[in-house]
Amino acid sequence: MSIHAVLLPVPAADAPPGEGLKQVAAVEAAHVEHVLGHADLAEAPEVYAVGYRSQETTRKHYLLARDTEGQAVGYASVRMPLKDNLSVAHVFPSWLPGSAPEKQVYDALWTECLPLIETGGRSVVHSWTMHPAVDVGHGWVEPQSGVGRLGRDDRADWLESQGFVLEQVEIASTLTVTADLITSAGEVIAAADGTAYKVRSWLGPTPPELRGEMARLRARMSIDAPSAGMEQEDEHWDEAEVVRVDRVRDEWGRDYATAVALGPDGQPVAYSELAHPRDRPQVAIQDDTLVHGDHRGHGLGLLVKAAALTELTRNVPALRRIHTWNAAENTHMLAINRRLGFVPLGVTGAWQLRRG
Ligand SMILES: CC(C)(COP(=O)(O)OP(=O)(O)OC[C@H]1O[C@@H](n2cnc3c(N)ncnc32)[C@H](O)[C@@H]1OP(=O)(O)O)[C@@H](O)C(=O)NCCC(=O)NCCS
């Protein structure tokens, strides 16, 4: 079977997503459901359109793979940061389960991705891909980090055949939101009363007076979270970037619940944020959680996570599930998540290719 990949155009401002991006959304939804067994992460085509139009700090490309009959069989996105990490391209290949042979789809996509990566001057390629957490009959792939493993599947085989190295494994976990959980989150917040730290939380954009310190904390997130052998410089953040990201998140149709712990000088020293897609009231995705290095060991990670959860459930009572991903070696974060009740359900591989 012959597969051909094409580059999709960036949709014009305010134009609805074209047929190509609709197929991208459909492939991704089917792929994720195939691997994880649920549709919580399926995004509407409009979300892809908003993301694709936003090219200020990251150059983005979407490629769609079709078979000879013109049926979509896979897609890939290519992202190249423009303000930092200038040697790195992020490539996410995805295959429509049950369609053309998986490796053939990735081959066709990769052929079209390579010139984009070349033109972008990128010497390193990163890919994050979901895999089984169990042995599906082909053994295991162990990461360079030495912690965790993933079940070998066609995607792992294909990545290795292209020279990608599995640097790190992330554990995908889900938390079921219950009345008991909300009560115990409230108890964690109450227990912080009378300590040196105060909690503040909000839904939506960052309060203007906190933008500067939030920019500094967000920049730390890019280097403090364990990234094993994945090449990673600190990201460029400033107040303008905080405002821009808040705007794009709103355009994406996401409400963010953010909680911070304020230190003795009233400035944030820890934060956690939950992304809530407005079209799926039952679902949230855990985004960053970070405690500044000078303030670790006071339970602030648990505190800000409990406060973000409380903020979100107060605004979205229908919330039922929170999904998160953590490096297998991030024992501190995994311990906090276990305490909250997150259950591991899958794994993601962090793959790296060093070119030439
Ligand atoms: C995960 C994180 C938020 C936990 O911080 P925390 O809430 O202060 O952790 P705890 O209060 O539970 O601390 C437990 C112990 O681990 C220590 N600790 C916590 N994080 C640590 C780290 N990254 N490195 C070394 N020690 C750490 C604490 O000092 C404490 O030690 P103690 O018991 O001897 O006092 C924090 O490690 C962090 O910000 N890491 C970087 C960002 C990150 O990985 N985020 C998650 C990405 S998925």
The ligand as an SDF file (V2000), in Angstrom:
LIG
                    3D

 48 50  0  0  0  0  0  0  0  0999 V2000
    7.9670   17.6180   43.1200 C   0  0  0  0  0  0  0  0  0  0  0  0
    8.1080   18.8370   44.0390 C   0  0  0  0  0  0  0  0  0  0  0  0
    7.0270   19.8450   43.6930 C   0  0  0  0  0  0  0  0  0  0  0  0
    7.9620   18.3750   45.4910 C   0  0  0  0  0  0  0  0  0  0  0  0
    8.4070   19.4110   46.3530 O   0  0  0  0  0  0  0  0  0  0  0  0
    7.9280   19.4990   47.8990 P   0  0  0  0  0  0  0  0  0  0  0  0
    6.4560   19.6300   47.9510 O   0  0  0  0  0  0  0  0  0  0  0  0
    8.7320   20.5270   48.5570 O   0  0  0  0  0  0  0  0  0  0  0  0
    8.3070   18.0430   48.4330 O   0  0  0  0  0  0  0  0  0  0  0  0
    8.0110   17.4820   49.8950 P   0  0  0  0  0  0  0  0  0  0  0  0
    7.6620   18.5810   50.8260 O   0  0  0  0  0  0  0  0  0  0  0  0
    7.0700   16.3450   49.7300 O   0  0  0  0  0  0  0  0  0  0  0  0
    9.4540   16.9720   50.2970 O   0  0  0  0  0  0  0  0  0  0  0  0
    9.7860   15.6400   50.6060 C   0  0  0  0  0  0  0  0  0  0  0  0
   11.2870   15.5420   50.7460 C   0  0  0  0  0  0  0  0  0  0  0  0
   11.8970   15.5390   49.4780 O   0  0  0  0  0  0  0  0  0  0  0  0
   12.8260   16.6100   49.3640 C   0  0  0  0  0  0  0  0  0  0  0  0
   12.7290   17.0900   48.0090 N   0  0  0  0  0  0  0  0  0  0  0  0
   11.5910   17.4720   47.3760 C   0  0  0  0  0  0  0  0  0  0  0  0
   11.8710   17.7390   46.0980 N   0  0  0  0  0  0  0  0  0  0  0  0
   13.1930   17.5110   45.9150 C   0  0  0  0  0  0  0  0  0  0  0  0
   14.0380   17.5940   44.8020 C   0  0  0  0  0  0  0  0  0  0  0  0
   13.5550   17.9580   43.5980 N   0  0  0  0  0  0  0  0  0  0  0  0
   15.3430   17.2600   44.9560 N   0  0  0  0  0  0  0  0  0  0  0  0
   15.8150   16.8550   46.1470 C   0  0  0  0  0  0  0  0  0  0  0  0
   15.0380   16.7440   47.2640 N   0  0  0  0  0  0  0  0  0  0  0  0
   13.7380   17.0850   47.1340 C   0  0  0  0  0  0  0  0  0  0  0  0
   12.4050   17.6080   50.3650 C   0  0  0  0  0  0  0  0  0  0  0  0
   13.4280   18.4710   50.7390 O   0  0  0  0  0  0  0  0  0  0  0  0
   11.9250   16.7000   51.4750 C   0  0  0  0  0  0  0  0  0  0  0  0
   13.0240   16.2040   52.1740 O   0  0  0  0  0  0  0  0  0  0  0  0
   12.9460   16.0450   53.7680 P   0  0  0  0  0  0  0  0  0  0  0  0
   11.8190   15.0730   53.9860 O   0  0  0  0  0  0  0  0  0  0  0  0
   14.3040   15.5670   54.1200 O   0  0  0  0  0  0  0  0  0  0  0  0
   12.6420   17.4140   54.2960 O   0  0  0  0  0  0  0  0  0  0  0  0
    9.5270   19.4590   43.8730 C   0  0  0  0  0  0  0  0  0  0  0  0
   10.4610   18.4140   43.9670 O   0  0  0  0  0  0  0  0  0  0  0  0
    9.7380   20.2060   42.5820 C   0  0  0  0  0  0  0  0  0  0  0  0
    9.3500   21.3650   42.4190 O   0  0  0  0  0  0  0  0  0  0  0  0
   10.4190   19.5350   41.6280 N   0  0  0  0  0  0  0  0  0  0  0  0
   10.7400   20.1490   40.3270 C   0  0  0  0  0  0  0  0  0  0  0  0
    9.5270   20.2910   39.4440 C   0  0  0  0  0  0  0  0  0  0  0  0
    8.8640   18.9760   39.1600 C   0  0  0  0  0  0  0  0  0  0  0  0
    9.5070   17.9240   39.0580 O   0  0  0  0  0  0  0  0  0  0  0  0
    7.5460   19.0270   38.9940 N   0  0  0  0  0  0  0  0  0  0  0  0
    6.7380   17.8900   38.6280 C   0  0  0  0  0  0  0  0  0  0  0  0
    6.8480   17.6160   37.1870 C   0  0  0  0  0  0  0  0  0  0  0  0
    5.7680   16.3120   36.7220 S   0  0  0  0  0  0  0  0  0  0  0  0
  1  2  1  0
  2  3  1  0
  2  4  1  0
  2 36  1  0
  4  5  1  0
  5  6  1  0
  6  7  2  0
  6  8  1  0
  6  9  1  0
  9 10  1  0
 10 11  2  0
 10 12  1  0
 10 13  1  0
 13 14  1  0
 14 15  1  0
 15 16  1  0
 15 30  1  0
 16 17  1  0
 17 18  1  0
 17 28  1  0
 18 19  1  0
 18 27  1  0
 19 20  2  0
 20 21  1  0
 21 22  1  0
 21 27  2  0
 22 23  1  0
 22 24  2  0
 24 25  1  0
 25 26  2  0
 26 27  1  0
 28 29  1  0
 28 30  1  0
 30 31  1  0
 31 32  1  0
 32 33  2  0
 32 34  1  0
 32 35  1  0
 36 37  1  0
 36 38  1  0
 38 39  2  0
 38 40  1  0
 40 41  1  0
 41 42  1  0
 42 43  1  0
 43 44  2  0
 43 45  1  0
 45 46  1  0
 46 47  1  0
 47 48  1  0
M  END
$$$$
